[in-house]
């Protein structure tokens, strides 16, 4: 029996021997020739079902020895298979037996091609495939072929790589390849549509055909006409023959069904019946599964569940009976099996699999094998393993030292095999590494080298990434940067290379992608991403998709969206922010079981949105948003958190809502040199002025400078307070802090730090503060503001700035009352 490879590795794969199957029956139908039209359009009458009659050939009808099952010598090998005389022999045999020809010699020839590739240990290369395609222009498939011949031909050609897509294959060869695949599929559809009780298809034929069709879809032939119809025609036969499948066939069938659904096959009732009919036999034949079967079965069940298959008691039972076999046969798993098993177990956990002691034990047995066989994993296995470990860690894996050892063992091979990674693997690897870091993985030199090795590949293969991979890549890069990854030129180039593809594929992003993209873009901006035209265009392309798909976002995705849009601050138009928040925020109240992180992110985002509204004079203050803010805060009152960032959000929300603060957040204070220089200069100019630095007011983040006698706060705003560091467009954090200070009764002057580089630039701000300090005196030992502007949000001393929706106020404050009468108000440009 040939080795069967049916797994997620995408390697060259083959299924069991089909060369010596017994001939089931002969068909009595008119001979057809190779053609472009569908087999179903032929004008011959349907062949009658005559039980299992066998068509006997005379001794002189046997094919030449080189077409039978002899092993192929690679030294003389392929050339003997592509001689013109070879195909002529097949044509002659077909002509000789006419409408009674059952296709056996064509099947033997296809099997010889597969044997050649088995001996070569690789599929056909492009040159071999091209030579073969030119020979197969006269390859004949007719309706009279029996199941054995159809199966052998289709399976062998698929296994040998005859139908693989090579970009450089010439058009004539491509045309022959497409037509040959189509004529085989058409014949399968015609035969498969017979009622199961009237058909004589066997268990092995069903298995090999569905395996081959799964490989066709997996190799990019999803648009081949009739391929999914052929699958649908075969599925009822699975249920009909369920008692006849051997352990290997059960494993291959479930692998094929899982592969089909992951490539777009609809989960019809017949599809679900086929799965349901096989699962009990996993339990019944559990003791007969070899390591490869175990790996393929667990992979298949994980893939099915990941594509929406209901976790029925039968499916859970099948998983449960396989897990002890993992531990029992651990020493027999090859690297590919180990990678598939860990991937499958991580995927099952991600979809709600209970982490029983048996489940944990199986993982514990597999992790040391990664280290032991680390040098034997191929590129895709490395990607799958690191993804699995990241996902297990993210889902609370508790033998962590072994997991970290396995990660450390694999990291050097990311660098050594960097040229072998495909786009999907690059995206998976960078996502995994970002997730590992987010869960405490140390960014060792080996880790950083692996990231550095992958980033250039993201640039060079940018055009081949699918929407999900683009979203995952940008998320991963943003997460790595947020955890301290150095912003190297390669990292910046990778971001720049991916952004145009966000715009190009904007209509293909699903809600999860949209949420991840906006989160990533906001996080990159928060970490001083340069605000380029490409970045702006990508953002403009994604934003409309939020409202367009608002009904499909999950609670966590809504939380990420609210946070991201708030973080981007004044970069987004206020009307866009309000309309989006209003369309999403009600969905939060529909989910009472939100995680604490989701509540905190949503709460912070709502506060920023309300802060932006608060600075618009005469704006319609949105009670709906504040009510949602109050509801979210109430949900947090009975929850505790030791996280400092969480405590700060809770404190800010309490301040905004006027509620008692249930926490005492701790803030780190940093005094920049420019801030200290400005304070010293201000004190020198006004010696009597009381100035406090880094003062926390009402449990809010500390202010840079406070003039307590005048309720005046001075904020020295560095680049991190603005989107893209432009000293013009405030981010969400800055907007919220200023609004909270204003709500608490303080006036705020913002000074961009680039205006404090020398005394000449500093002087207009000092003069502004002197004027304000003289106008706002202290009375009877208490702070008093005799007059406030109801529509004032912020005050700046930017020379020449005009009033705008940013909330800046230009000009002087009104002077204090003199002798009981209001002083005349004067307006002039501030200096």
Number of C-alpha atoms within 10 A of each C-alpha: 7 10 12 18 20 29 23 22 17 13 14 17 21 22 22 17 16 22 18 10 12 9 17 17 21 22 24 21 20 18 20 21 16 18 18 13 12 15 23 13 8 13 9 13 9 13 13 10 15 13 12 13 12 14 15 10 10 7 7 6 11 12 16 10 8 15 22 16 14 10 13 20 12 12 7 9 16 19 12 14 21 18 13 12 11 16 20 14 16 21 17 11 19 24 15 12 14 16 19 18 26 30 27 23 22 25 25 23 24 25 26 26 26 26 19 21 22 20 14 14 11 16 24 23 14 17 12 14 22 22 15 22 24 17 19 18 18 17 17 20 25 25 30 25 28 23 28 24 25 27 25 28 27 24 28 29 24 27 29 27 23 24 22 21 15 13 9 10 15 11 10 12 19 19 15 23 22 15 18 23 21 21 24 23 26 24 22 27 22 15 23 24 16 15 13 18 10 11 16 20 21 16 20 24 20 23 26 25 26 27 27 23 25 29 27 22 21 16 16 12 19 18 9 14 14 18 24 20 16 23 23 19 20 25 23 19 24 25 18 15 18 17 12 13 19 16 20 21 22 25 27 26 30 28 28 25 28 25 26 25 19 18 19 12 20 14 16 11 11 18 20 15 15 22 23 15 16 23 22 16 17 24 17 12 12 17 12 13 19 16 20 23 25 27 27 28 31 26 29 26 27 25 24 25 19 17 15 12 17 12 15 10 10 17 21 15 15 22 23 15 15 23 19 15 17 25 17 13 13 17 12 13 19 15 20 23 23 25 31 26 28 26 27 25 26 25 22 23 18 18 14 11 17 12 14 10 9 14 20 16 16 22 22 16 16 22 24 15 18 25 17 12 14 19 13 14 20 19 20 23 22 26 26 24 27 28 26 23 25 27 22 24 22 15 14 11 17 10 13 15 10 15 24 19 14 22 24 17 17 24 20 16 18 25 17 12 16 17 12 13 19 18 20 17 20 25 27 21 28 27 25 23 27 25 23 24 18 17 15 11 17 14 17 10 9 17 21 15 15 22 23 16 18 24 24 17 19 26 18 12 14 19 14 14 19 18 20 18 20 28 25 22 29 26 27 23 27 25 23 24 18 17 14 11 17 12 15 11 10 17 21 15 15 22 23 16 17 23 21 18 19 26 17 12 14 20 13 14 20 16 20 17 21 26 27 23 28 26 27 24 26 25 22 24 22 23 18 17 20 15 14 10 10 18 21 13 14 21 19 15 17 20 19 14 18 21 14 10 13 15 12 13 19 16 22 19 19 25 27 26 27 28 26 25 26 31 29 24 25 21 18 17 10 16 10 13 19 17 11 19 21 13 14 20 20 13 15 21 14 10 11 9 12 17 11 16 13 21 22 24 21 26 27 28 26 25 27 26 27 23 24 24 19 22 22 18 13 10 10 9 12 14 10 12 20 18 12 18 23 17 15 24 20 11 15 15 12 8 8 12 12 9 9 14 14 18 21 20 19 25 22 23 25 20 19 21 15 11 12 10 17 14 18 13 20 15 16 7 14 11 10 12 9 17 21 14 16 22 19 14 16 20 15 11 14 14 11 8 16 12 17 14 19 16 17 15 13 15 20 23 21 20 21 22 21 23 17 16 19 22 19 23 24 20 20 21 19 17 16 18 22 26 27 23 20 16 18 15 19 24 26 28 20 19 26 25 19 23 25 22 22 20 17 16 13 20 21 22 21 18 21 19 18 15 20 18 12 12 13 10 12 19 18 17 24 21 16 18 19 15 14 17 18 12 17 20 17 16 10 7 7 10 14 14 18 11 12 11 8 9 14 17 23 19 19 21 25 20 13 12 14 11 11 10 12 16 18 20 21 22 22 18 19 17 18 19 13 9 7 7 8 11 12 10 10 10 10 9 13 18 17
